[in-house]
Amino acid sequence: MNKQLWVIDPVHSDISFKVRHMMITNVTGTFDNFTAKMHSSEKDFSDAEIDFEAQIDSVNTRNEQRDGHLKSDDFFSAGTYPTVTFAHGKLKSNGDHKYDLMGDITIKGVTKPITLACEFTGTVIDPWGQAKAGFEINGVINRSEFGLTWNASNEDGDVVLAEEVKLALNIQMIKQM
């Protein structure tokens, strides 16, 4: 059976991250411009092939100065590396609509394998006849492994930013005819 193409619905999806700041709170951000495609022939998407791309210039932490710093060479180097990509994604079932989503993530020119927790939340036909599928995806990366090494110390000697970055994606895919 031929694999069906699904594309992300950017209006009903969000890509967010959070990192511990001053070791007491989290700063949360999003990528507001992204694309994704998935090919699958199975109703449970167990044979899915997934690719994703987010534009670094769309990073949004609700603070213009911080967003500019994130785009700078201290972090993402958006002028040289304009995207974050996830490629060659495959799903491995853990039962009960839960999967390991495995693939290669590339940030700032560094590619590493990653496994994310993925829950398939179902399919539905919307009022306009479009088939939609939902997924909740979560995981953690170490930012230093991707060259995002900027940091500073506060007056107590603690670092300003944690190494661990938590990822949370709420995804709605649309079946293409």
ABEGO torsion letter per residue (X at the ends): XBBBBBBBBAAABBBBBBBBBGGABBBBBBBABBBBBBBBABAAGAABBBBBBBBAAABBAGBAAAAAAAABAABAGAAABABBBBBGBBBBBAEGGBBBBBBBBBBGGBBBBBBBBBBBAEBBBBAAGBBBBBBBBBBBBBAAAAGBABBBBBAAGBBABBABBBBBBBBBBBBBX
